[in-house]
Amino acid sequence: MVEVAGQHGLLSDEHFTVDGTLIEAWAGQKSFKSKARVEPPAGGDRGNPTVSFRGEQRSNDTHQSSTDAEARLFKKSQGQEARLSYLGHLLTENRHGLAVAARVTLATGRAEREAALEMVETIPGVHRVTLGADKNYDTRDFVREIRWRRVTPHVAQNNTNRRSAIDQRTTRHPGYALSQKKRQRVEEIFGWRKTIGLMRKVRHRGRQRVEWMFTWMAALYNLVRIRNLMAATA
């Protein structure tokens, strides 16, 4: 789909956006059990035992899902409920918001930035490009690594009780504001994934299978988007 879009001149080769989204795993909270021991169910029927987590400290270091061992208990922001999840990542171009790279990783606090560096490496050519992203990517390590790859980081500034790694040398340019506006389009793909792509809660287990479905979903989105763009210009 990316090749087809390129053949029709629908892709930008200079301006891109990266973002990540939670993918809820096909595993319930009751399956998140201690790695050290397995206790018999306290009550209820055999297929749906009564389990209480009151007073129990659960973490990915000490617990693991018996349904999907690669799923991780994770939440993207404060105030949200932690769920057994994976993280899906997309690299999109800014001309029409088409997906040009996709990844699925284990759900960790560094996964979004690590996946972004991997996907940036897939951009063809050696020319300088821009990369829009939200505040989660505003770290000194990520900005340094992305600049080393000849990418201008158009990352949203995170000034909450800290100093942003992005200064006025970047934010003063009109292109920075435009990238911040364009990066919102990646949310359209994430929304399509949940409503049309039927991936609000994934129906496969294991990171490899989840990644296959996530990449397939991105290709389907591109197919629909390319059809609509070509119809509008016909």
N, CA, C and O of each residue as an XYZ file, in Angstrom:
936
protein
N       0.820     -1.203      0.000
C       0.000      0.000      0.000
C       0.866      1.270      0.000
O       0.509      2.274     -0.617
N       1.999      1.210      0.695
C       2.908      2.357      0.704
C       3.476      2.588     -0.697
O       3.584      3.729     -1.145
N       3.839      1.495     -1.392
C       4.359      1.627     -2.750
C       3.309      2.198     -3.690
O       3.619      3.037     -4.536
N       2.072      1.747     -3.547
C       0.983      2.261     -4.388
C       0.783      3.751     -4.151
O       0.633      4.523     -5.099
N       0.781      4.154     -2.882
C       0.617      5.571     -2.560
C       1.745      6.407     -3.143
O       1.516      7.516     -3.625
N       2.971      5.875     -3.099
C       4.104      6.593     -3.665
C       4.003      6.738     -5.166
O       4.373      7.775     -5.716
N       3.504      5.709     -5.839
C       3.348      5.761     -7.291
C       2.359      6.834     -7.720
O       2.462      7.373     -8.822
N       1.397      7.147     -6.848
C       0.391      8.160     -7.163
C       0.718      9.514     -6.543
O      -0.126     10.410     -6.540
N       1.923      9.674     -6.022
C       2.351     10.954     -5.482
C       1.601     11.395     -4.246
O       1.404     12.590     -4.030
N       1.180     10.438     -3.429
C       0.373     10.775     -2.260
C       1.184     10.884     -0.969
O       0.640     11.230      0.081
N       2.486     10.590     -1.046
C       3.302     10.551      0.155
C       4.248     11.747      0.240
O       4.782     12.203     -0.771
N       4.445     12.241      1.443
C       5.517     13.189      1.708
C       6.789     12.403      2.006
O       6.742     11.380      2.689
N       7.924     12.875      1.497
C       9.195     12.215      1.816
C      10.047     13.064      2.749
O      11.233     12.795      2.943
N       9.420     14.106      3.332
C      10.173     15.017      4.202
C       9.575     15.171      5.599
O      10.309     15.421      6.555
N       8.262     15.028      5.734
C       7.608     15.356      6.997
C       6.796     14.164      7.498
O       5.951     13.626      6.783
N       7.072     13.761      8.749
C       6.487     12.545      9.298
C       6.008     12.770     10.736
O       6.348     13.764     11.376
N       5.215     11.824     11.215
C       4.696     11.834     12.588
C       4.834     10.438     13.172
O       4.700      9.443     12.460
N       5.100     10.369     14.464
C       5.161      9.077     15.149
C       4.293      9.134     16.395
O       4.209     10.170     17.053
N       3.649      8.021     16.716
C       2.839      7.957     17.932
C       2.590      6.489     18.284
O       2.789      5.591     17.466
N       2.152      6.276     19.519
C       1.858      4.926     19.983
C       0.491      4.854     20.631
O      -0.049      5.866     21.076
N      -0.066      3.656     20.682
C      -1.378      3.459     21.285
C      -1.392      2.128     22.027
O      -0.683      1.190     21.660
N      -2.204      2.059     23.067
C      -2.357      0.805     23.801
C      -3.235     -0.162     23.008
O      -4.257      0.232     22.446
N      -2.831     -1.414     22.969
C      -3.631     -2.479     22.373
C      -3.967     -3.449     23.497
O      -3.083     -4.130     24.017
N      -5.236     -3.514     23.872
C      -5.619     -4.376     24.982
C      -5.474     -5.845     24.572
O      -6.001     -6.268     23.543
N      -4.760     -6.606     25.384
C      -4.478     -8.004     25.071
C      -5.710     -8.873     25.283
O      -6.641     -8.495     25.993
N      -5.697    -10.057     24.646
C      -6.773    -11.034     24.807
C      -6.495    -11.844     26.080
O      -6.244    -13.048     26.030
N      -6.547    -11.148     27.215
C      -6.254    -11.774     28.507
C      -6.931    -10.959     29.600
O      -6.848     -9.730     29.610
N      -7.594    -11.642     30.513
C      -8.291    -10.966     31.600
C      -7.384    -10.733     32.799
O      -6.314    -11.330     32.914
N      -7.829     -9.859     33.686
C      -7.052     -9.543     34.873
C      -6.866    -10.766     35.777
O      -5.859    -10.869     36.477
N      -7.825    -11.684     35.765
C      -7.712    -12.880     36.613
C      -6.581    -13.797     36.161
O      -6.111    -14.630     36.936
N      -6.142    -13.649     34.912
C      -5.058    -14.491     34.409
C      -3.689    -13.981     34.836
O      -2.683    -14.658     34.623
N      -3.639    -12.783     35.443
C      -2.360    -12.175     35.846
C      -1.984    -12.723     37.217
O      -2.420    -12.205     38.244
N      -1.172    -13.773     37.222
C      -0.904    -14.527     38.430
C       0.576    -14.444     38.820
O       1.438    -14.138     37.996
N       0.838    -14.723     40.079
C       2.206    -14.715     40.592
C       3.057    -15.758     39.876
O       2.606    -16.878     39.633
N       4.284    -15.385     39.541
C       5.206    -16.327     38.910
C       5.735    -17.345     39.919
O       6.174    -18.435     39.552
N       5.684    -16.967     41.197
C       6.282    -17.818     42.221
C       5.423    -19.027     42.562
O       5.942    -20.126     42.760
N       4.116    -18.828     42.631
C       3.244    -19.936     43.016
C       1.872    -19.756     42.376
O       1.482    -18.645     42.017
N       1.169    -20.826     42.242
C      -0.191    -20.806     41.699
C      -1.116    -21.358     42.764
O      -1.037    -22.536     43.113
N      -1.998    -20.506     43.283
C      -2.920    -20.918     44.334
C      -4.237    -21.386     43.728
O      -4.642    -20.873     42.685
N      -4.905    -22.332     44.343
C      -6.205    -22.777     43.827
C      -7.218    -21.660     43.963
O      -7.086    -20.827     44.860
N      -8.235    -21.611     43.096
C      -9.253    -20.560     43.187
C      -9.985    -20.601     44.517
O     -10.247    -21.664     45.078
N     -10.312    -19.390     45.008
C     -10.963    -19.284     46.311
C     -12.430    -19.651     46.246
O     -13.013    -20.027     47.263
N     -13.030    -19.554     45.101
C     -14.448    -19.853     44.980
C     -14.912    -19.666     43.557
O     -14.111    -19.406     42.660
N     -16.233    -19.800     43.348
C     -16.757    -19.668     42.000
C     -16.578    -20.962     41.230
O     -16.066    -21.944     41.766
N     -17.002    -20.964     39.963
C     -16.863    -22.182     39.180
C     -15.441    -22.311     38.644
O     -14.639    -21.382     38.736
N     -15.149    -23.465     38.093
C     -13.788    -23.770     37.661
C     -13.327    -22.877     36.514
O     -12.161    -22.485     36.460
N     -14.228    -22.559     35.607
C     -13.854    -21.735     34.461
C     -13.793    -20.254     34.765
O     -13.148    -19.501     34.034
N     -14.450    -19.818     35.828
C     -14.458    -18.401     36.185
C     -14.341    -18.266     37.702
O     -15.312    -17.903     38.367
N     -13.157    -18.556     38.255
C     -12.994    -18.554     39.705
C     -13.120    -17.160     40.294
O     -12.872    -16.161     39.618
N     -13.506    -17.103     41.556
C     -13.559    -15.837     42.278
C     -12.160    -15.503     42.771
O     -11.560    -16.269     43.526
N     -11.637    -14.346     42.338
C     -10.282    -13.947     42.688
C     -10.311    -12.544     43.264
O     -10.949    -11.660     42.693
N      -9.638    -12.319     44.382
C      -9.534    -11.001     44.999
C      -8.074    -10.558     44.992
O      -7.182    -11.289     45.422
N      -7.850     -9.321     44.486
C      -6.501     -8.770     44.460
C      -6.295     -7.740     45.575
O      -5.290     -7.030     45.585
N      -7.230     -7.661     46.497
C      -7.145     -6.674     47.565
C      -5.875     -6.894     48.399
O      -5.619     -7.995     48.886
N      -5.100     -5.837     48.550
C      -3.882     -5.882     49.351
C      -2.694     -6.539     48.677
O      -1.618     -6.625     49.268
N      -2.870     -6.999     47.459
C      -1.783     -7.681     46.748
C      -1.051     -6.714     45.832
O      -1.681     -6.036     45.020
N       0.258     -6.640     45.947
C       1.074     -5.819     45.062
C       1.404     -6.622     43.805
O       2.089     -7.643     43.868
N       0.911     -6.150     42.675
C       1.128     -6.869     41.424
C       1.990     -6.025     40.492
O       1.756     -4.826     40.343
N       2.975     -6.640     39.872
C       3.822     -5.950     38.903
C       4.257     -6.938     37.839
O       4.112     -8.149     38.010
N       4.786     -6.426     36.748
C       5.248     -7.295     35.670
C       6.486     -8.090     36.062
O       6.809     -9.090     35.420
N       7.180     -7.656     37.105
C       8.358     -8.396     37.567
C       7.960     -9.665     38.321
O       8.655    -10.678     38.255
N       6.848     -9.601     39.030
C       6.459    -10.721     39.895
C       5.279    -11.520     39.362
O       5.045    -12.645     39.804
N       4.528    -10.951     38.414
C       3.322    -11.604     37.908
C       3.384    -11.738     36.389
O       4.135    -11.038     35.709
N       2.570    -12.660     35.884
C       2.517    -12.906     34.445
C       1.159    -13.486     34.090
O       0.577    -14.248     34.861
N       0.660    -13.119     32.917
C      -0.618    -13.659     32.481
C      -0.461    -15.110     32.053
O       0.440    -15.450     31.287
N      -1.338    -15.952     32.551
C      -1.326    -17.361     32.145
C      -1.992    -17.548     30.783
O      -1.867    -18.611     30.175
N      -2.696    -16.529     30.302
C      -3.361    -16.590     29.001
C      -2.447    -16.111     27.878
O      -2.356    -16.750     26.830
N      -1.768    -14.980     28.102
C      -0.829    -14.416     27.125
C       0.402    -13.950     27.890
O       0.400    -12.879     28.496
N       1.441    -14.754     27.857
C       2.624    -14.501     28.687
C       3.362    -13.227     28.295
O       4.107    -12.677     29.106
N       3.168    -12.741     27.051
C       3.889    -11.545     26.610
C       3.136    -10.255     26.906
O       3.713     -9.173     26.785
N       1.880    -10.336     27.286
C       1.110     -9.147     27.636
C       1.661     -8.544     28.929
O       2.098     -9.273     29.819
N       1.638     -7.221     29.029
C       2.161     -6.534     30.197
C       1.080     -5.642     30.801
O       0.285     -5.034     30.084
N       1.063     -5.575     32.131
C       0.151     -4.673     32.829
C       0.687     -3.257     32.664
O       1.808     -2.966     33.082
N      -0.114     -2.364     32.051
C       0.418     -1.056     31.662
C      -0.710     -0.045     31.539
O      -1.848     -0.400     31.234
N      -0.375      1.241     31.784
C      -1.277      2.356     31.497
C      -0.440      3.504     30.956
O       0.691      3.712     31.396
N      -0.990      4.249     30.004
C      -0.236      5.300     29.343
C      -0.212      6.598     30.128
O       0.708      7.397     29.957
N      -1.203      6.830     30.986
C      -1.250      8.092     31.708
C      -1.842      7.892     33.087
O      -2.510      6.893     33.355
N      -1.585      8.863     33.965
C      -2.114      8.809     35.317
C      -3.641      8.872     35.301
O      -4.239      9.562     34.476
N      -4.254      8.142     36.222
C      -5.706      8.154     36.307
C      -6.375      7.067     35.509
O      -7.564      6.806     35.692
N      -5.626      6.418     34.614
C      -6.187      5.324     33.836
C      -5.999      3.996     34.565
O      -5.101      3.845     35.395
N      -6.851      3.054     34.242
C      -6.719      1.715     34.796
C      -5.643      0.950     34.036
O      -5.631      0.948     32.805
N      -4.743      0.302     34.763
C      -3.726     -0.529     34.121
C      -4.386     -1.790     33.569
O      -5.157     -2.452     34.263
N      -4.075     -2.113     32.321
C      -4.644     -3.291     31.679
C      -3.523     -4.124     31.050
O      -2.445     -3.610     30.751
N      -3.790     -5.395     30.857
C      -2.853     -6.250     30.138
C      -2.862     -5.831     28.678
O      -3.892     -5.911     28.008
N      -1.720     -5.387     28.188
C      -1.690     -4.711     26.897
C      -0.385     -4.932     26.151
O       0.595     -5.446     26.691
N      -0.412     -4.525     24.896
C       0.766     -4.312     24.069
C       0.753     -2.835     23.671
O      -0.227     -2.131     23.914
N       1.834     -2.376     23.067
C       1.872     -1.027     22.510
C       2.018     -1.127     20.994
O       2.917     -1.801     20.491
N       1.116     -0.443     20.265
C       1.212     -0.366     18.817
C       1.766      0.989     18.416
O       1.387      2.008     18.993
N       2.657      1.013     17.434
C       3.342      2.241     17.029
C       3.176      2.452     15.532
O       3.252      1.505     14.749
N       2.948      3.698     15.142
C       2.812      4.043     13.730
C       3.716      5.213     13.368
O       3.876      6.161     14.136
N       4.300      5.122     12.186
C       4.983      6.245     11.554
C       4.126      6.650     10.368
O       3.880      5.838      9.476
N       3.670      7.893     10.347
C       2.816      8.366      9.261
C       3.477      9.537      8.550
O       4.285     10.264      9.128
N       3.114      9.702      7.280
C       3.601     10.882      6.560
C       2.558     11.985      6.694
O       1.379     11.708      6.913
N       2.997     13.238      6.563
C       2.126     14.363      6.916
C       1.300     14.920      5.758
O       0.445     15.777      5.983
N       1.527     14.464      4.539
C       0.761     15.025      3.420
C      -0.699     14.594      3.486
O      -1.603     15.427      3.414
N      -0.924     13.292      3.622
C      -2.294     12.775      3.669
C      -2.545     11.876      4.879
O      -3.619     11.284      4.991
N      -1.580     11.765      5.780
C      -1.783     10.981      6.988
C      -1.779      9.488      6.764
O      -2.460      8.758      7.483
N      -1.020      9.010      5.774
C      -0.936      7.579      5.500
C       0.133      6.928      6.375
O       1.164      7.538      6.658
N      -0.111      5.709      6.795
C       0.854      4.969      7.603
C       1.959      4.432      6.708
O       1.680      3.841      5.665
N       3.215      4.632      7.107
C       4.346      4.150      6.313
C       5.172      3.110      7.068
O       6.024      2.458      6.465
N       4.944      2.941      8.358
C       5.624      1.895      9.130
C       4.802      1.592     10.370
O       4.136      2.471     10.918
N       4.855      0.329     10.810
C       4.093     -0.095     11.989
C       4.922     -1.066     12.812
O       5.699     -1.855     12.273
N       4.748     -0.998     14.119
C       5.429     -1.907     15.040
C       4.489     -2.227     16.197
O       3.621     -1.423     16.533
N       4.659     -3.397     16.805
C       4.030     -3.729     18.076
C       5.126     -4.189     19.016
O       5.950     -5.027     18.650
N       5.141     -3.643     20.234
C       6.159     -3.987     21.223
C       5.497     -4.373     22.537
O       4.294     -4.186     22.722
N       6.291     -4.907     23.433
C       5.832     -5.083     24.797
C       5.553     -3.704     25.384
O       6.178     -2.719     24.990
N       4.622     -3.636     26.319
C       4.215     -2.364     26.900
C       5.182     -1.962     28.006
O       5.121     -2.487     29.117
N       6.081     -1.020     27.691
C       7.024     -0.478     28.661
C       7.078      1.033     28.513
O       6.584      1.583     27.529
N       7.669      1.694     29.478
C       7.740      3.151     29.446
C       8.651      3.708     28.373
O       8.509      4.872     27.999
N       9.580      2.919     27.865
C      10.524      3.378     26.839
C      10.166      2.887     25.440
O      10.811      3.272     24.465
N       9.152      2.050     25.336
C       8.867      1.375     24.064
C       8.525      2.343     22.936
O       8.948      2.136     21.799
N       7.763      3.399     23.235
C       7.362      4.322     22.168
C       8.582      4.980     21.523
O       8.660      5.083     20.299
N       9.518      5.419     22.336
C      10.695      6.092     21.797
C      11.626      5.111     21.076
O      12.197      5.438     20.035
N      11.772      3.916     21.634
C      12.619      2.910     20.984
C      12.037      2.492     19.635
O      12.777      2.337     18.664
N      10.719      2.310     19.569
C      10.078      1.942     18.303
C      10.185      3.081     17.287
O      10.347      2.838     16.091
N      10.095      4.320     17.767
C      10.215      5.464     16.866
C      11.585      5.490     16.189
O      11.680      5.754     14.990
N      12.636      5.218     16.944
C      13.981      5.195     16.368
C      14.096      4.096     15.319
O      14.725      4.297     14.280
N      13.497      2.937     15.579
C      13.523      1.848     14.605
C      12.799      2.238     13.323
O      13.304      1.996     12.227
N      11.625      2.836     13.454
C      10.821      3.164     12.270
C      11.440      4.295     11.465
O      11.325      4.311     10.240
N      12.093      5.242     12.131
C      12.766      6.332     11.411
C      13.841      5.774     10.485
O      14.089      6.316      9.408
N      14.476      4.684     10.917
C      15.523      4.074     10.092
C      14.969      3.541      8.766
O      15.734      3.330      7.825
N      13.656      3.320      8.677
C      13.060      2.781      7.447
C      12.754      3.864      6.426
O      12.410      3.546      5.287
N      12.870      5.142      6.800
C      12.612      6.225      5.854
C      13.698      6.212      4.787
O      14.877      6.306      5.126
N      13.342      6.099      3.509
C      14.365      6.011      2.455
C      15.078      7.340      2.234
O      14.526      8.409      2.497
N      16.311      7.256      1.747
C      17.077      8.453      1.438
C      17.941      8.908      2.599
O      17.856      8.376      3.706
N      18.780      9.907      2.325
C      19.690     10.449      3.336
C      19.418     11.925      3.601
O      20.193     12.582      4.295
N      18.324     12.453      3.054
C      17.997     13.861      3.234
C      17.409     14.089      4.625
O      16.925     13.153      5.261
N      17.454     15.322      5.087
C      16.915     15.657      6.402
C      15.392     15.672      6.356
O      14.795     16.155      5.394
N      14.774     15.142      7.403
C      13.314     15.104      7.501
C      12.895     15.637      8.862
O      13.733     15.813      9.746
N      11.602     15.895      9.037
C      11.071     16.312     10.332
C      10.202     15.199     10.902
O       9.623     14.402     10.164
N      10.122     15.160     12.236
C       9.328     14.136     12.905
C       8.500     14.791     14.008
O       9.045     15.263     15.006
N       7.176     14.816     13.820
C       6.277     15.330     14.847
C       5.943     14.244     15.850
O       5.860     13.068     15.493
N       5.751     14.633     17.112
C       5.437     13.666     18.162
C       4.866     14.403     19.358
O       4.978     15.625     19.451
N       4.247     13.655     20.283
C       3.665     14.278     21.465
C       4.697     14.416     22.584
O       5.880     14.141     22.380
N       4.247     14.840     23.759
C       5.154     15.162     24.861
C       5.906     13.962     25.399
O       6.958     14.124     26.018
N       5.395     12.765     25.180
C       6.063     11.577     25.691
C       7.435     11.373     25.060
O       8.278     10.671     25.619
N       7.662     11.984     23.899
C       8.930     11.850     23.194
C       9.916     12.959     23.542
O      11.028     12.988     23.016
N       9.519     13.862     24.416
C      10.378     14.994     24.792
C      11.343     14.582     25.911
O      11.164     14.944     27.074
N      12.360     13.824     25.528
C      13.439     13.472     26.449
C      14.761     13.796     25.774
O      14.852     13.795     24.547
N      15.779     14.073     26.565
C      17.075     14.445     26.004
C      17.679     13.307     25.191
O      18.259     13.541     24.131
N      17.547     12.084     25.676
C      18.120     10.950     24.955
C      17.475     10.774     23.592
O      18.168     10.578     22.593
N      16.138     10.843     23.548
C      15.448     10.647     22.271
C      15.781     11.765     21.293
O      16.061     11.504     20.123
N      15.753     13.005     21.761
C      16.047     14.143     20.878
C      17.474     14.048     20.343
O      17.717     14.338     19.171
N      18.409     13.647     21.187
C      19.800     13.502     20.731
C      19.913     12.407     19.676
O      20.567     12.588     18.649
N      19.269     11.263     19.938
C      19.339     10.150     18.995
C      18.681     10.492     17.667
O      19.170     10.108     16.605
N      17.573     11.214     17.732
C      16.856     11.541     16.506
C      17.616     12.571     15.677
O      17.602     12.505     14.448
N      18.275     13.515     16.328
C      19.099     14.487     15.596
C      20.284     13.792     14.942
O      20.672     14.145     13.828
N      20.862     12.804     15.625
C      21.997     12.070     15.062
C      21.607     11.367     13.781
O      22.457     11.131     12.922
N      20.337     11.028     13.638
C      19.839     10.362     12.429
C      19.390     11.360     11.364
O      18.669     10.988     10.438
N      19.801     12.610     11.481
C      19.467     13.674     10.525
C      17.959     13.912     10.462
O      17.397     14.127      9.388
N      17.317     13.871     11.623
C      15.886     14.130     11.732
C      15.690     15.322     12.659
O      16.243     15.360     13.758
N      14.903     16.293     12.211
C      14.583     17.446     13.047
C      13.401     17.093     13.940
O      12.319     16.816     13.423
N      13.569     17.093     15.268
C      12.502     16.657     16.172
C      11.457     17.741     16.411
O      11.690     18.671     17.183
N      10.324     17.627     15.760
C       9.206     18.539     16.000
C       8.318     17.937     17.093
O       7.149     17.622     16.868
N       8.903     17.789     18.274
C       8.267     17.133     19.405
C       7.574     18.182     20.278
O       8.134     19.249     20.528
N       6.367     17.884     20.736
C       5.656     18.794     21.631
C       6.459     18.973     22.920
O       6.976     18.004     23.474
N       6.560     20.206     23.388
C       7.348     20.493     24.582
C       6.637     20.031     25.851
O       5.442     20.271     26.027
N       7.374     19.375     26.720
C       6.869     18.985     28.031
C       7.579     19.849     29.077
O       8.715     19.570     29.460
N       6.898     20.896     29.528
C       7.479     21.844     30.476
C       6.938     21.677     31.882
O       7.151     22.548     32.725
N       6.249     20.589     32.156
C       5.644     20.373     33.460
C       6.706     19.949     34.473
O       7.163     18.806     34.470
N       7.088     20.884     35.332
C       8.083     20.639     36.389
C       9.417     20.139     35.841
O      10.142     19.417     36.526
N       9.735     20.514     34.632
C      11.000     20.101     34.022
C      11.327     21.026     32.868
O      10.519     21.866     32.471
N      12.521     20.858     32.339
C      12.943     21.653     31.189
C      12.845     20.817     29.920
O      13.340     19.691     29.869
N      12.211     21.367     28.909
C      12.025     20.644     27.657
C      13.358     20.481     26.931
O      14.239     21.337     27.015
N      13.486     19.356     26.212
C      14.657     19.132     25.366
C      14.553     19.868     24.041
O      15.510     19.894     23.267
N      13.389     20.472     23.771
C      13.152     21.238     22.543
C      13.169     22.729     22.888
O      12.397     23.176     23.737
N      14.037     23.493     22.240
C      14.140     24.916     22.551
C      13.709     25.760     21.353
O      13.199     25.234     20.363
N      13.919     27.078     21.455
C      13.439     28.010     20.432
C      14.142     27.859     19.098
O      13.638     28.343     18.084
N      15.270     27.213     19.068
C      15.921     26.969     17.780
C      15.036     26.117     16.884
O      15.128     26.183     15.658
N      14.171     25.309     17.512
C      13.231     24.475     16.761
C      11.848     25.094     16.708
O      11.239     25.148     15.640
N      11.338     25.565     17.847
C       9.949     26.023     17.915
C       9.704     27.331     17.179
O       8.555     27.638     16.861
N      10.749     28.117     16.893
C      10.553     29.415     16.230
C      10.183     29.294     14.759
O       9.670     30.243     14.167
N      10.438     28.139     14.169
C      10.185     27.970     12.742
C       8.708     27.651     12.490
O       8.112     26.894     13.256
N       8.108     28.208     11.440
C       6.696     27.934     11.128
C       6.415     26.441     10.921
O       5.309     25.975     11.195
N       7.400     25.702     10.445
C       7.209     24.287     10.201
C       6.929     23.495     11.474
O       6.274     22.454     11.430
N       7.428     23.990     12.611
C       7.193     23.293     13.877
C       5.706     23.324     14.221
O       5.123     22.299     14.574
N       5.098     24.500     14.116
C       3.666     24.625     14.407
C       2.837     23.793     13.435
O       1.825     23.209     13.821
N       3.265     23.738     12.181
C       2.537     22.950     11.189
C       2.635     21.456     11.511
O       1.660     20.719     11.362
N       3.810     21.016     11.949
C       3.967     19.611     12.317
C       3.088     19.244     13.502
O       2.522     18.151     13.548
N       2.973     20.171     14.474
C       2.134     19.916     15.631
C       0.662     19.782     15.233
O      -0.092     19.027     15.847
N       0.270     20.515     14.211
C      -1.103     20.406     13.718
C      -1.307     19.104     12.944
O      -2.310     18.413     13.125
N      -0.354     18.783     12.088
C      -0.474     17.596     11.243
C      -0.408     16.301     12.046
O      -1.024     15.306     11.665
N       0.341     16.302     13.167
C       0.520     15.056     13.914
C      -0.780     14.532     14.511
O      -0.858     13.361     14.881
N      -1.787     15.368     14.608
C      -3.069     14.925     15.140
C      -3.746     13.899     14.228
O      -4.642     13.177     14.664
N      -3.320     13.836     12.966
C      -3.984     12.947     12.016
C      -3.727     11.475     12.319
O      -4.496     10.611     11.899
N      -2.644     11.185     13.047
C      -2.387      9.784     13.384
C      -3.491      9.240     14.286
O      -3.742      8.035     14.312
N      -4.150     10.135     15.027
C      -5.251      9.693     15.892
C      -6.428      9.162     15.079
O      -7.216      8.356     15.575
N      -6.547      9.617     13.823
C      -7.610      9.103     12.964
C      -7.402      7.611     12.690
O      -8.364      6.844     12.637
N      -6.151      7.211     12.518
C      -5.872      5.795     12.274
C      -6.148      4.979     13.531
O      -6.724      3.894     13.459
N      -5.735      5.503     14.681
C      -5.986      4.784     15.930
C      -7.484      4.651     16.197
O      -7.947      3.612     16.668
N      -8.238      5.708     15.892
C      -9.687      5.627     16.048
C     -10.311      4.637     15.089
O     -11.216      3.890     15.462
N      -9.829      4.625     13.845
C     -10.317      3.664     12.836
C     -10.003      2.252     13.287
O     -10.814      1.348     13.090
N      -8.839      2.045     13.890
C      -8.446      0.722     14.391
C      -9.469      0.180     15.381
O      -9.798     -1.006     15.348
N      -9.973      1.040     16.260
C     -10.900      0.589     17.301
C     -12.311      0.365     16.772
O     -12.979     -0.591     17.167
N     -12.767      1.242     15.881
C     -14.160      1.179     15.451
C     -14.377      0.304     14.220
O     -15.261     -0.552     14.215
N     -13.577      0.515     13.181
C     -13.740     -0.217     11.919
C     -12.810     -1.431     11.870
O     -13.196     -2.499     11.393
N     -11.593     -1.260     12.363
C     -10.608     -2.333     12.311
C     -10.795     -3.423     13.347
O     -10.062     -4.412     13.340
N     -11.768     -3.261     14.242
C     -12.123     -4.275     15.241
C     -10.931     -4.663     16.117
O     -10.757     -5.832     16.462
N     -10.111     -3.665     16.473
C      -8.948     -3.947     17.311
C      -8.974     -3.154     18.607
O      -7.922     -2.826     19.157
N     -10.163     -2.844     19.095
C     -10.241     -2.223     20.419
C      -9.643     -3.172     21.460
O      -8.919     -2.750     22.362
N      -9.965     -4.471     21.316
C      -9.355     -5.526     22.119
C      -8.922     -6.608     21.153
O      -9.755     -7.219     20.484
N      -7.627     -6.848     21.077
C      -7.105     -7.767     20.077
C      -7.590     -9.186     20.359
O      -7.817     -9.553     21.512
N      -7.748     -9.985     19.296
C      -8.261    -11.347     19.430
C      -7.192    -12.391     19.150
O      -7.501    -13.539     18.831
N      -5.947    -11.991     19.270
C      -4.836    -12.915     19.076
C      -3.887    -12.807     20.270
O      -3.869    -11.794     20.969
N      -3.113    -13.842     20.490
C      -2.200    -13.880     21.626
C      -0.763    -13.957     21.140
O      -0.458    -14.622     20.150
N       0.119    -13.259     21.859
C       1.529    -13.245     21.481
C       1.856    -12.015     20.660
O       1.073    -11.617     19.796
N       3.007    -11.408     20.920
C       3.365    -10.151     20.257
C       3.446    -10.299     18.747
O       3.009     -9.409     18.017
N       3.997    -11.407     18.265
C       4.170    -11.579     16.828
C       2.831    -11.572     16.092
O       2.702    -10.921     15.055
N       1.841    -12.285     16.613
C       0.531    -12.318     15.965
C      -0.184    -10.975     16.078
O      -0.857    -10.542     15.143
N      -0.034    -10.319     17.232
C      -0.656     -9.006     17.403
C      -0.038     -8.005     16.427
O      -0.750     -7.176     15.862
N       1.269     -8.074     16.226
C       1.932     -7.172     15.286
C       1.444     -7.422     13.853
O       1.252     -6.486     13.077
N       1.249     -8.699     13.522
C       0.748     -9.013     12.182
C      -0.617     -8.370     11.958
O      -0.864     -7.784     10.904
N      -1.501     -8.478     12.946
C      -2.835     -7.895     12.824
C      -2.782     -6.381     12.790
O      -3.526     -5.754     12.036
N      -1.922     -5.787     13.587
C      -1.801     -4.330     13.631
C      -1.281     -3.789     12.300
O      -1.767     -2.771     11.808
N      -0.294     -4.471     11.720
C       0.246     -4.051     10.423
C      -0.791     -4.223      9.326
O      -0.914     -3.375      8.442
N      -1.538     -5.320      9.383
C      -2.607     -5.566      8.408
C      -3.667     -4.483      8.504
O      -4.180     -4.020      7.485
N      -4.001     -4.075      9.737
C      -4.974     -3.013      9.935
C      -4.487     -1.712      9.302
O      -5.264     -1.008      8.657
N      -3.197     -1.385      9.483
C      -2.651     -0.156      8.904
C      -2.706     -0.200      7.378
O      -2.985      0.812      6.735
N      -2.441     -1.371      6.802
C      -2.519     -1.518      5.347
C      -3.952     -1.327      4.853
O      -4.173     -0.692      3.821
N      -4.929     -1.875      5.587
C      -6.330     -1.700      5.209
C      -6.735     -0.228      5.283
O      -7.447      0.270      4.411
N      -6.281      0.460      6.322
C      -6.586      1.888      6.427
C      -6.028      2.639      5.224
O      -6.708      3.479      4.635
N      -4.781      2.328      4.862
C      -4.178      2.984      3.700
C      -4.975      2.707      2.433
O      -5.167      3.602      1.610
N      -5.437      1.475      2.275
C      -6.209      1.107      1.093
C      -7.472      1.958      0.972
O      -7.782      2.475     -0.102
N      -8.192      2.096      2.078
C      -9.413      2.908      2.073
C      -9.083      4.373      1.828
O      -9.763      5.050      1.057
N      -8.034      4.861      2.488
C      -7.644      6.274      2.360
C      -7.193      6.590      0.939
O      -7.561      7.630      0.392
N      -6.402      5.707      0.335
C      -5.925      5.935     -1.035
C      -7.101      5.960     -2.003
O      -7.148      6.800     -2.902
N      -8.055      5.039     -1.824
C      -9.251      5.024     -2.686
C      -9.993      6.345     -2.603
O     -10.405      6.892     -3.626
N     -10.165      6.858     -1.399
C     -10.897      8.110     -1.219
C     -10.129      9.295     -1.805
O     -10.729     10.186     -2.406
N      -8.819      9.308     -1.635
C      -8.020     10.409     -2.178
C      -8.044     10.406     -3.700
O      -8.153     11.462     -4.323
N      -7.942      9.229     -4.299
C      -7.944      9.152     -5.762
C      -9.319      9.497     -6.315
O      -9.420     10.103     -7.382
N     -10.378      9.122     -5.606
C     -11.730      9.456     -6.052
C     -11.965     10.951     -5.985
O     -12.665     11.508     -6.830
N     -11.380     11.616     -4.977
C     -11.575     13.058     -4.812
C     -10.862     13.866     -5.876
O     -11.268     14.988     -6.179
N      -9.783     13.300     -6.459
C      -9.014     14.030     -7.467
C      -9.314     13.567     -8.886
O      -8.738     14.074     -9.848
N     -10.229     12.594     -9.010
C     -10.547     12.062    -10.345
C     -11.351     13.078    -11.162
O     -11.708     12.805    -12.308
